[in-house]
């Protein structure tokens, strides 16, 4: 991943202590940010992060490779959540790395991007992020938020969307129904999955 162990020095890092820097995006900052994003979403399956960390710490090497990148990830999330033009990249980051956050626990760091779920972005980007946020809410004991997101995502996905994603969303919503005491709806969602 980009410049291992070195914090990305783009907008969000500098803006925290210097409000005058908000909105600045230097060319070198974009280059480093883009390299970090490329590492998370690379088309080459050997370098795509998400499949190697699905389910949490299933691949210790990939998890260890991501640990030094926490500051970079935090900076990327802050940067992406600061402007609607950046929401798509931010939501893609959430969907790609949510298992890492599950295994490591820094869920709150990405919650700022939840505002982007209703932005005018590609449906697959929004659905992947809704699934990720729904899971994170569940893991943090917020099943009602999980119910809301999974229901919205299933509505957005329709019947012709990604079958695996729809199954994941039904399982997620079923688990949230179970936790909130609605066993009939839980069983219905699990059956649909």
LUMMARVEX-854411 format. One record per residue: residue number from 1; x, y, z of N, C-alpha, C, CB in turn. Coordinates in steps of 0.2 Angstrom, whole numbers. Glycine has a CB too. Layout:
+-----+--------+---------+-------+---------+----------+-------+--------+---------+-------+---------+----------+-------+
|   i | n_east | n_north |  n_up | ca_east | ca_north | ca_up | c_east | c_north |  c_up | cb_east | cb_north | cb_up |
+-----+--------+---------+-------+---------+----------+-------+--------+---------+-------+---------+----------+-------+
| NUM |      X |       Y |     Z |       X |        Y |     Z |      X |       Y |     Z |       X |        Y |     Z |
...
+-----+--------+---------+-------+---------+----------+-------+--------+---------+-------+---------+----------+-------+
This chain:
+-----+--------+---------+-------+---------+----------+-------+--------+---------+-------+---------+----------+-------+
|   i | n_east | n_north |  n_up | ca_east | ca_north | ca_up | c_east | c_north |  c_up | cb_east | cb_north | cb_up |
+-----+--------+---------+-------+---------+----------+-------+--------+---------+-------+---------+----------+-------+
|   1 |      4 |      -6 |     0 |       0 |        0 |     0 |      4 |       6 |     0 |      -5 |        0 |     6 |
|   2 |      2 |      12 |    -2 |       6 |       18 |    -3 |     10 |      20 |     3 |       1 |       23 |    -5 |
|   3 |     16 |      21 |     1 |      21 |       23 |     6 |     20 |      21 |    13 |      21 |       31 |     6 |
|   4 |     21 |      15 |    14 |      20 |       11 |    20 |     23 |      15 |    26 |      24 |        4 |    20 |
|   5 |     18 |      16 |    31 |      19 |       19 |    37 |     20 |      26 |    37 |      26 |       16 |    40 |
|   6 |     19 |      29 |    31 |      20 |       36 |    31 |     13 |      39 |    30 |      24 |       38 |    25 |
|   7 |     11 |      44 |    34 |       4 |       46 |    34 |      3 |      51 |    28 |       3 |       51 |    40 |
|   8 |     -2 |      50 |    24 |      -4 |       54 |    18 |     -5 |      61 |    21 |     -10 |       52 |    15 |
|   9 |     -2 |      66 |    17 |      -2 |       73 |    19 |     -7 |      76 |    15 |       5 |       76 |    19 |
|  10 |    -13 |      74 |    14 |     -17 |       78 |    10 |    -22 |      82 |    14 |     -21 |       74 |     5 |
|  11 |    -27 |      85 |    12 |     -31 |       90 |    15 |    -33 |      89 |    22 |     -37 |       91 |    11 |
|  12 |    -35 |      83 |    24 |     -38 |       82 |    30 |    -33 |      82 |    36 |     -42 |       75 |    31 |
|  13 |    -27 |      80 |    34 |     -21 |       80 |    39 |    -20 |      87 |    41 |     -15 |       76 |    37 |
|  14 |    -19 |      91 |    37 |     -17 |       98 |    38 |    -22 |     102 |    40 |     -13 |      101 |    32 |
|  15 |    -28 |     101 |    38 |     -34 |      105 |    40 |    -36 |     105 |    47 |     -40 |      104 |    35 |
|  16 |    -34 |     100 |    50 |     -37 |       99 |    57 |    -34 |     105 |    62 |     -34 |       92 |    60 |
|  17 |    -28 |     107 |    61 |     -25 |      112 |    65 |    -25 |     119 |    61 |     -19 |      110 |    67 |
|  18 |    -26 |     119 |    55 |     -26 |      125 |    51 |    -32 |     126 |    46 |     -19 |      125 |    47 |
|  19 |    -37 |     129 |    49 |     -43 |      129 |    44 |    -42 |     133 |    38 |     -48 |      133 |    48 |
|  20 |    -37 |     137 |    37 |     -35 |      140 |    31 |    -33 |     135 |    25 |     -30 |      145 |    32 |
|  21 |    -31 |     129 |    27 |     -29 |      124 |    22 |    -35 |     120 |    20 |     -24 |      119 |    25 |
|  22 |    -41 |     121 |    23 |     -47 |      117 |    20 |    -48 |     119 |    13 |     -53 |      118 |    25 |
|  23 |    -49 |     114 |     9 |     -51 |      115 |     2 |    -45 |     115 |    -2 |     -54 |      122 |     1 |
|  24 |    -39 |     115 |     0 |     -33 |      114 |    -4 |    -31 |     107 |    -5 |     -27 |      117 |     0 |
|  25 |    -30 |     106 |   -11 |     -28 |       99 |   -13 |    -22 |      99 |   -18 |     -34 |       95 |   -17 |
|  26 |    -16 |      99 |   -16 |     -10 |       99 |   -20 |     -9 |      93 |   -24 |      -4 |      100 |   -15 |
|  27 |     -6 |      94 |   -30 |      -5 |       88 |   -35 |     -2 |      82 |   -31 |      -1 |       91 |   -41 |
|  28 |      3 |      84 |   -27 |       7 |       78 |   -24 |      2 |      75 |   -19 |      13 |       80 |   -20 |
|  29 |     -3 |      78 |   -16 |      -7 |       75 |   -12 |    -12 |      71 |   -15 |     -12 |       81 |    -8 |
|  30 |    -14 |      73 |   -21 |     -19 |       69 |   -25 |    -15 |      62 |   -27 |     -21 |       73 |   -32 |
|  31 |     -9 |      63 |   -29 |      -5 |       57 |   -31 |     -5 |      52 |   -26 |       2 |       59 |   -34 |
|  32 |     -3 |      54 |   -20 |      -2 |       49 |   -14 |     -9 |      46 |   -12 |       1 |       53 |    -8 |
|  33 |    -14 |      51 |   -12 |     -21 |       48 |   -11 |    -23 |      43 |   -16 |     -26 |       54 |   -10 |
|  34 |    -22 |      45 |   -22 |     -24 |       40 |   -28 |    -20 |      33 |   -27 |     -23 |       43 |   -34 |
|  35 |    -14 |      33 |   -25 |     -10 |       27 |   -24 |    -13 |      23 |   -19 |      -3 |       29 |   -23 |
|  36 |    -15 |      26 |   -13 |     -18 |       23 |    -8 |    -25 |      20 |   -10 |     -19 |       28 |    -2 |
|  37 |    -29 |      24 |   -13 |     -35 |       21 |   -16 |    -34 |      15 |   -20 |     -39 |       27 |   -19 |
|  38 |    -29 |      16 |   -25 |     -28 |       11 |   -30 |    -26 |       4 |   -26 |     -23 |       13 |   -34 |
|  39 |    -23 |       5 |   -21 |     -21 |       -1 |   -17 |    -27 |      -5 |   -14 |     -16 |        0 |   -11 |
|  40 |    -32 |      -1 |   -12 |     -38 |       -4 |    -9 |    -42 |      -7 |   -14 |     -41 |        1 |    -5 |
|  41 |    -42 |      -4 |   -20 |     -47 |       -6 |   -25 |    -44 |      -9 |   -32 |     -52 |       -1 |   -27 |
|  42 |    -38 |     -11 |   -31 |     -34 |      -13 |   -37 |    -38 |     -18 |   -41 |     -27 |      -16 |   -36 |
|  43 |    -38 |     -18 |   -48 |     -42 |      -23 |   -52 |    -38 |     -29 |   -52 |     -42 |      -20 |   -59 |
|  44 |    -32 |     -29 |   -51 |     -28 |      -36 |   -51 |    -30 |     -39 |   -44 |     -20 |      -34 |   -51 |
|  45 |    -33 |     -45 |   -45 |     -36 |      -49 |   -39 |    -30 |     -51 |   -34 |     -39 |      -55 |   -42 |
|  46 |    -24 |     -51 |   -36 |     -19 |      -52 |   -31 |    -18 |     -46 |   -26 |     -12 |      -54 |   -35 |
|  47 |    -19 |     -40 |   -29 |     -18 |      -34 |   -25 |    -25 |     -31 |   -22 |     -14 |      -29 |   -29 |
|  48 |    -30 |     -34 |   -24 |     -37 |      -31 |   -21 |    -37 |     -33 |   -14 |     -43 |      -34 |   -25 |
|  49 |    -38 |     -28 |   -10 |     -38 |      -29 |    -3 |    -44 |     -33 |     0 |     -38 |      -23 |     1 |
|  50 |    -50 |     -31 |    -2 |     -56 |      -34 |     0 |    -57 |     -42 |     1 |     -62 |      -32 |    -4 |
|  51 |    -55 |     -45 |    -5 |     -56 |      -53 |    -4 |    -51 |     -56 |     1 |     -55 |      -56 |   -11 |
|  52 |    -46 |     -53 |     2 |     -41 |      -55 |     7 |    -42 |     -54 |    14 |     -34 |      -52 |     6 |
|  53 |    -47 |     -50 |    16 |     -49 |      -48 |    23 |    -56 |     -50 |    24 |     -47 |      -41 |    24 |
|  54 |    -60 |     -53 |    19 |     -67 |      -54 |    20 |    -68 |     -59 |    27 |     -70 |      -58 |    14 |
|  55 |    -72 |     -57 |    31 |     -73 |      -61 |    37 |    -69 |     -59 |    43 |     -72 |      -68 |    36 |
|  56 |    -65 |     -54 |    42 |     -60 |      -51 |    47 |    -53 |     -53 |    46 |     -62 |      -54 |    54 |
|  57 |    -50 |     -56 |    51 |     -43 |      -57 |    50 |    -42 |     -64 |    47 |     -39 |      -57 |    57 |
|  58 |    -45 |     -66 |    42 |     -44 |      -72 |    39 |    -37 |     -73 |    36 |     -49 |      -73 |    34 |
|  59 |    -34 |     -68 |    33 |     -27 |      -68 |    31 |    -23 |     -63 |    35 |     -27 |      -66 |    23 |
|  60 |    -19 |     -66 |    39 |     -15 |      -62 |    44 |    -10 |     -57 |    40 |     -11 |      -66 |    49 |
|  61 |     -7 |     -60 |    35 |      -3 |      -55 |    31 |     -6 |     -49 |    29 |       0 |      -59 |    25 |
|  62 |    -12 |     -50 |    26 |     -15 |      -44 |    23 |    -17 |     -39 |    29 |     -21 |      -46 |    19 |
|  63 |    -19 |     -42 |    34 |     -21 |      -38 |    40 |    -15 |     -34 |    43 |     -24 |      -42 |    46 |
|  64 |    -10 |     -38 |    43 |      -3 |      -34 |    46 |     -1 |     -29 |    41 |       2 |      -40 |    47 |
|  65 |     -2 |     -30 |    34 |       0 |      -25 |    29 |     -4 |     -19 |    30 |      -1 |      -28 |    22 |
|  66 |    -11 |     -19 |    32 |     -15 |      -14 |    33 |    -14 |     -10 |    39 |     -22 |      -16 |    33 |
|  67 |    -11 |     -13 |    45 |     -11 |       -9 |    51 |     -7 |      -3 |    51 |      -7 |      -14 |    56 |
|  68 |     -1 |      -3 |    47 |       3 |        3 |    47 |     -1 |       9 |    42 |      10 |        2 |    43 |
|  69 |     -6 |       7 |    39 |     -10 |       11 |    35 |    -16 |      14 |    38 |     -12 |        8 |    28 |
|  70 |    -17 |      13 |    45 |     -23 |       16 |    48 |    -23 |      23 |    48 |     -23 |       14 |    55 |
|  71 |    -18 |      27 |    49 |     -18 |       34 |    48 |    -19 |      36 |    41 |     -11 |       37 |    50 |
|  72 |    -17 |      33 |    36 |     -18 |       34 |    29 |    -26 |      33 |    28 |     -14 |       30 |    24 |
|  73 |    -28 |      28 |    30 |     -35 |       27 |    29 |    -40 |      32 |    33 |     -37 |       20 |    32 |
|  74 |    -38 |      34 |    39 |     -41 |       39 |    43 |    -41 |      45 |    39 |     -38 |       40 |    50 |
|  75 |    -36 |      47 |    36 |     -35 |       53 |    32 |    -39 |      53 |    26 |     -28 |       55 |    31 |
|  76 |    -39 |      47 |    23 |     -43 |       46 |    17 |    -51 |      47 |    18 |     -42 |       40 |    13 |
|  77 |    -53 |      44 |    23 |     -60 |       45 |    25 |    -62 |      52 |    27 |     -61 |       40 |    31 |
|  78 |    -58 |      55 |    31 |     -59 |       62 |    32 |    -59 |      67 |    26 |     -54 |       65 |    37 |
|  79 |    -54 |      65 |    22 |     -54 |       69 |    15 |    -60 |      68 |    11 |     -48 |       67 |    12 |
|  80 |    -62 |      62 |    11 |     -68 |       60 |     6 |    -74 |      62 |     9 |     -68 |       52 |     5 |
|  81 |    -75 |      62 |    16 |     -81 |       65 |    19 |    -82 |      72 |    19 |     -82 |       62 |    26 |
|  82 |    -77 |      76 |    17 |     -77 |       83 |    17 |    -81 |      86 |    11 |     -70 |       86 |    18 |
|  83 |    -82 |      82 |     6 |     -85 |       85 |     0 |    -89 |      80 |    -4 |     -79 |       88 |    -5 |
|  84 |    -95 |      82 |    -6 |     -99 |       77 |   -10 |    -95 |      74 |   -17 |    -105 |       80 |   -12 |
|  85 |    -91 |      78 |   -19 |     -87 |       76 |   -25 |    -83 |      70 |   -24 |     -83 |       82 |   -28 |
|  86 |    -81 |      69 |   -17 |     -77 |       64 |   -15 |    -80 |      58 |   -12 |     -72 |       66 |   -10 |
|  87 |    -87 |      58 |   -12 |     -91 |       53 |    -8 |    -90 |      46 |   -11 |     -98 |       55 |    -8 |
|  88 |    -90 |      46 |   -18 |     -89 |       39 |   -21 |    -83 |      36 |   -19 |     -90 |       40 |   -29 |
|  89 |    -77 |      39 |   -19 |     -71 |       36 |   -17 |    -71 |      34 |   -10 |     -65 |       41 |   -18 |
|  90 |    -74 |      38 |    -6 |     -75 |       36 |     1 |    -79 |      30 |     3 |     -78 |       42 |     5 |
|  91 |    -85 |      30 |    -1 |     -89 |       24 |     0 |    -86 |      18 |    -3 |     -96 |       25 |    -4 |
|  92 |    -82 |      18 |    -8 |     -79 |       12 |   -11 |    -74 |      10 |    -5 |     -75 |       14 |   -17 |
|  93 |    -70 |      15 |    -2 |     -66 |       13 |     3 |    -69 |       9 |     9 |     -62 |       19 |     6 |
|  94 |    -75 |      12 |    11 |     -79 |        9 |    16 |    -80 |       1 |    14 |     -85 |       13 |    18 |
|  95 |    -83 |       0 |     8 |     -85 |       -6 |     6 |    -79 |     -11 |     6 |     -88 |       -6 |    -1 |
|  96 |    -73 |      -8 |     3 |     -67 |      -12 |     3 |    -64 |     -14 |     9 |     -62 |       -9 |    -2 |
|  97 |    -64 |     -10 |    14 |     -61 |      -11 |    20 |    -65 |     -12 |    26 |     -56 |       -5 |    21 |
|  98 |    -71 |     -13 |    26 |     -75 |      -14 |    32 |    -74 |     -20 |    36 |     -83 |      -14 |    30 |
|  99 |    -71 |     -25 |    33 |     -69 |      -31 |    37 |    -63 |     -30 |    41 |     -68 |      -37 |    32 |
| 100 |    -58 |     -25 |    38 |     -53 |      -23 |    42 |    -55 |     -19 |    48 |     -48 |      -19 |    38 |
| 101 |    -60 |     -15 |    47 |     -62 |      -11 |    53 |    -66 |     -16 |    58 |     -67 |       -6 |    51 |
| 102 |    -69 |     -21 |    56 |     -72 |      -26 |    60 |    -67 |     -29 |    64 |     -76 |      -31 |    56 |
| 103 |    -62 |     -31 |    61 |     -57 |      -35 |    65 |    -53 |     -30 |    70 |     -52 |      -38 |    60 |
| 104 |    -52 |     -24 |    68 |     -48 |      -19 |    72 |    -52 |     -15 |    76 |     -43 |      -15 |    67 |
| 105 |    -58 |     -14 |    75 |     -62 |      -10 |    79 |    -63 |      -2 |    78 |     -60 |      -11 |    85 |
| 106 |    -60 |       1 |    73 |     -61 |        8 |    73 |    -67 |      10 |    69 |     -54 |       11 |    70 |
| 107 |    -73 |       8 |    70 |     -79 |        9 |    66 |    -80 |      16 |    66 |     -84 |        5 |    69 |
| 108 |    -80 |      20 |    71 |     -82 |       27 |    71 |    -78 |      31 |    66 |     -81 |       30 |    78 |
| 109 |    -72 |      29 |    65 |     -68 |       33 |    60 |    -71 |      34 |    53 |     -61 |       30 |    59 |
| 110 |    -75 |      29 |    51 |     -78 |       29 |    45 |    -86 |      32 |    45 |     -78 |       23 |    41 |
| 111 |    -89 |      33 |    50 |     -96 |       35 |    51 |    -97 |      42 |    47 |     -98 |       35 |    58 |
| 112 |    -92 |      46 |    47 |     -93 |       52 |    44 |    -95 |      51 |    36 |     -87 |       57 |    44 |
| 113 |    -93 |      46 |    33 |     -95 |       45 |    26 |   -102 |      42 |    26 |     -90 |       40 |    23 |
| 114 |   -106 |      41 |    31 |    -113 |       38 |    30 |   -117 |      43 |    27 |    -115 |       36 |    37 |
| 115 |   -115 |      50 |    28 |    -119 |       55 |    25 |   -119 |      54 |    17 |    -116 |       62 |    27 |
| 116 |   -115 |      51 |    14 |    -114 |       50 |     7 |   -119 |      45 |     4 |    -107 |       49 |     5 |
| 117 |   -122 |      41 |     8 |    -126 |       35 |     6 |   -132 |      38 |     1 |    -129 |       31 |    12 |
| 118 |   -134 |      44 |     2 |    -140 |       46 |    -2 |   -138 |      51 |    -7 |    -145 |       50 |     3 |
| 119 |   -131 |      51 |    -8 |    -128 |       55 |   -14 |   -130 |      52 |   -21 |    -121 |       57 |   -13 |
| 120 |   -130 |      56 |   -26 |    -131 |       54 |   -33 |   -125 |      50 |   -35 |    -133 |       60 |   -37 |
| 121 |   -124 |      44 |   -33 |    -118 |       40 |   -35 |   -120 |      33 |   -38 |    -114 |       39 |   -29 |
| 122 |   -116 |      30 |   -41 |    -118 |       23 |   -44 |   -121 |      19 |   -39 |    -112 |       20 |   -47 |
| 123 |   -126 |      15 |   -41 |    -130 |       11 |   -37 |   -125 |       6 |   -33 |    -135 |        8 |   -40 |
| 124 |   -121 |       3 |   -37 |    -117 |       -2 |   -34 |   -112 |       0 |   -29 |    -112 |       -6 |   -40 |
| 125 |   -110 |       7 |   -29 |    -106 |       10 |   -24 |   -110 |      11 |   -18 |    -103 |       17 |   -27 |
| 126 |   -116 |      13 |   -19 |    -120 |       15 |   -13 |   -122 |       8 |   -10 |    -127 |       18 |   -15 |
| 127 |   -124 |       3 |   -13 |    -126 |       -3 |   -11 |   -120 |      -7 |    -7 |    -128 |       -8 |   -16 |
| 128 |   -114 |      -7 |    -9 |    -108 |      -10 |    -6 |   -107 |      -6 |     1 |    -102 |       -9 |   -10 |
| 129 |   -108 |       1 |     1 |    -107 |        4 |     7 |   -113 |       3 |    12 |    -106 |       12 |     5 |
| 130 |   -119 |       3 |     9 |    -124 |        2 |    14 |   -124 |      -5 |    17 |    -131 |        2 |    10 |
| 131 |   -121 |     -10 |    14 |    -120 |      -16 |    16 |   -115 |     -16 |    22 |    -118 |      -22 |    11 |
| 132 |   -109 |     -13 |    20 |    -104 |      -12 |    25 |   -106 |      -8 |    31 |     -98 |       -8 |    22 |
| 133 |   -110 |      -2 |    30 |    -112 |        1 |    36 |   -117 |      -2 |    40 |    -115 |        8 |    34 |
| 134 |   -121 |      -6 |    37 |    -126 |      -10 |    41 |   -123 |     -15 |    45 |    -131 |      -14 |    36 |
| 135 |   -118 |     -18 |    42 |    -114 |      -23 |    46 |   -111 |     -20 |    52 |    -109 |      -27 |    42 |
| 136 |   -107 |     -14 |    51 |    -104 |      -11 |    56 |   -109 |      -9 |    62 |    -100 |       -5 |    54 |
| 137 |   -115 |      -6 |    60 |    -120 |       -5 |    65 |   -122 |     -11 |    69 |    -126 |       -1 |    62 |
| 138 |   -122 |     -16 |    66 |    -124 |      -22 |    69 |   -119 |     -24 |    74 |    -125 |      -28 |    64 |
| 139 |   -113 |     -24 |    72 |    -107 |      -26 |    77 |   -106 |     -21 |    83 |    -100 |      -26 |    73 |
| 140 |   -109 |     -15 |    82 |    -108 |      -10 |    87 |   -115 |     -10 |    91 |    -107 |       -3 |    84 |
| 141 |   -119 |     -14 |    90 |    -125 |      -15 |    94 |   -131 |     -10 |    92 |    -124 |      -14 |   101 |
| 142 |   -131 |      -8 |    86 |    -136 |       -3 |    83 |   -140 |      -7 |    78 |    -133 |        3 |    80 |
| 143 |   -144 |     -12 |    80 |    -148 |      -16 |    75 |   -153 |     -12 |    72 |    -151 |      -22 |    79 |
| 144 |   -156 |      -7 |    75 |    -161 |       -3 |    71 |   -158 |       1 |    65 |    -164 |        2 |    76 |
| 145 |   -152 |       3 |    66 |    -149 |        7 |    60 |   -147 |       1 |    55 |    -142 |       10 |    63 |
| 146 |   -146 |      -5 |    57 |    -145 |      -10 |    52 |   -151 |     -12 |    49 |    -142 |      -17 |    56 |
| 147 |   -157 |     -12 |    52 |    -163 |      -13 |    49 |   -164 |      -8 |    44 |    -169 |      -13 |    54 |
| 148 |   -163 |      -2 |    46 |    -165 |        4 |    41 |   -160 |       3 |    35 |    -163 |       11 |    44 |
| 149 |   -154 |       2 |    36 |    -149 |        2 |    30 |   -151 |      -4 |    25 |    -142 |        2 |    32 |
| 150 |   -151 |     -10 |    29 |    -152 |      -16 |    25 |   -159 |     -15 |    21 |    -152 |      -22 |    29 |
| 151 |   -164 |     -13 |    24 |    -171 |      -12 |    20 |   -170 |      -7 |    14 |    -176 |       -9 |    25 |
| 152 |   -167 |      -1 |    16 |    -165 |        4 |    10 |   -161 |       0 |     5 |    -162 |       10 |    13 |
| 153 |   -156 |      -3 |     6 |    -152 |       -6 |     1 |   -156 |     -12 |    -3 |    -146 |      -10 |     5 |
| 154 |   -160 |     -16 |     1 |    -164 |      -21 |    -3 |   -169 |     -17 |    -8 |    -168 |      -25 |     2 |
| 155 |   -171 |     -12 |    -6 |    -176 |       -8 |   -10 |   -172 |      -5 |   -16 |    -179 |       -3 |    -6 |
| 156 |   -166 |      -3 |   -15 |    -162 |        0 |   -20 |   -160 |      -5 |   -25 |    -156 |        4 |   -17 |
| 157 |   -158 |     -11 |   -22 |    -155 |      -17 |   -26 |   -160 |     -20 |   -31 |    -152 |      -22 |   -22 |
| 158 |   -167 |     -20 |   -29 |    -172 |      -23 |   -33 |   -171 |     -30 |   -34 |    -172 |      -20 |   -40 |
| 159 |   -174 |     -33 |   -38 |    -174 |      -41 |   -39 |   -169 |     -43 |   -44 |    -181 |      -43 |   -41 |
| 160 |   -166 |     -38 |   -48 |    -162 |      -40 |   -53 |   -154 |     -38 |   -51 |    -163 |      -36 |   -59 |
| 161 |   -153 |     -36 |   -45 |    -146 |      -34 |   -43 |   -142 |     -40 |   -42 |    -147 |      -30 |   -37 |
| 162 |   -136 |     -39 |   -39 |    -131 |      -44 |   -37 |   -134 |     -49 |   -32 |    -125 |      -40 |   -34 |
| 163 |   -135 |     -55 |   -34 |    -138 |      -60 |   -30 |   -135 |     -61 |   -23 |    -139 |      -67 |   -33 |
| 164 |   -128 |     -61 |   -23 |    -124 |      -62 |   -17 |   -126 |     -56 |   -12 |    -117 |      -63 |   -18 |
| 165 |   -125 |     -50 |   -15 |    -127 |      -45 |   -11 |   -134 |     -45 |    -8 |    -126 |      -38 |   -15 |
| 166 |   -139 |     -47 |   -12 |    -146 |      -47 |    -9 |   -146 |     -52 |    -3 |    -150 |      -49 |   -15 |
| 167 |   -143 |     -58 |    -4 |    -142 |      -63 |     1 |   -139 |     -60 |     7 |    -139 |      -69 |    -1 |
| 168 |   -133 |     -57 |     6 |    -130 |      -54 |    12 |   -135 |     -49 |    16 |    -124 |      -50 |    10 |
| 169 |   -138 |     -45 |    12 |    -143 |      -40 |    15 |   -149 |     -43 |    19 |    -145 |      -35 |    10 |
| 170 |   -151 |     -49 |    16 |    -157 |      -52 |    19 |   -154 |     -55 |    26 |    -160 |      -58 |    15 |
| 171 |   -148 |     -58 |    26 |    -145 |      -61 |    32 |   -144 |     -56 |    37 |    -139 |      -65 |    30 |
| 172 |   -141 |     -50 |    35 |    -140 |      -45 |    39 |   -147 |     -42 |    42 |    -137 |      -39 |    35 |
| 173 |   -152 |     -41 |    38 |    -158 |      -39 |    41 |   -161 |     -44 |    45 |    -163 |      -37 |    35 |
| 174 |   -161 |     -50 |    43 |    -163 |      -56 |    47 |   -160 |     -56 |    54 |    -162 |      -62 |    44 |
| 175 |   -154 |     -55 |    55 |    -150 |      -55 |    61 |   -152 |     -49 |    65 |    -142 |      -54 |    60 |
| 176 |   -153 |     -43 |    62 |    -156 |      -37 |    66 |   -163 |     -38 |    68 |    -155 |      -31 |    61 |
| 177 |   -167 |     -41 |    64 |    -174 |      -43 |    66 |   -174 |     -47 |    73 |    -178 |      -46 |    61 |
| 178 |   -169 |     -52 |    72 |    -169 |      -57 |    78 |   -166 |     -54 |    84 |    -164 |      -63 |    76 |
| 179 |   -161 |     -49 |    84 |    -159 |      -46 |    89 |   -164 |     -41 |    92 |    -153 |      -42 |    88 |
| 180 |   -168 |     -38 |    88 |    -174 |      -34 |    91 |   -180 |     -38 |    93 |    -175 |      -29 |    85 |
| 181 |   -180 |     -44 |    92 |    -185 |      -48 |    95 |   -191 |     -50 |    90 |    -189 |      -45 |   100 |
| 182 |   -190 |     -48 |    83 |    -195 |      -50 |    78 |   -193 |     -56 |    75 |    -195 |      -44 |    73 |
| 183 |   -195 |     -62 |    78 |    -192 |      -68 |    75 |   -196 |     -70 |    69 |    -194 |      -74 |    80 |
| 184 |   -202 |     -68 |    68 |    -206 |      -70 |    61 |   -202 |     -66 |    55 |    -213 |      -68 |    62 |
| 185 |   -201 |     -60 |    56 |    -197 |      -56 |    51 |   -190 |     -59 |    50 |    -197 |      -49 |    52 |
| 186 |   -187 |     -61 |    55 |    -180 |      -64 |    55 |   -180 |     -70 |    51 |    -177 |      -65 |    62 |
| 187 |   -185 |     -75 |    52 |    -185 |      -81 |    48 |   -187 |     -79 |    41 |    -191 |      -85 |    51 |
| 188 |   -191 |     -74 |    40 |    -193 |      -73 |    33 |   -187 |     -70 |    29 |    -198 |      -67 |    33 |
| 189 |   -183 |     -66 |    32 |    -177 |      -64 |    28 |   -172 |     -69 |    27 |    -174 |      -58 |    32 |
| 190 |   -171 |     -74 |    32 |    -166 |      -79 |    32 |   -169 |     -84 |    26 |    -165 |      -83 |    38 |
| 191 |   -175 |     -85 |    26 |    -178 |      -89 |    20 |   -177 |     -86 |    13 |    -185 |      -90 |    21 |
| 192 |   -177 |     -80 |    13 |    -176 |      -76 |     7 |   -169 |     -76 |     4 |    -178 |      -69 |     7 |
| 193 |   -164 |     -77 |     9 |    -157 |      -77 |     8 |   -156 |     -84 |     5 |    -153 |      -76 |    14 |
+-----+--------+---------+-------+---------+----------+-------+--------+---------+-------+---------+----------+-------+
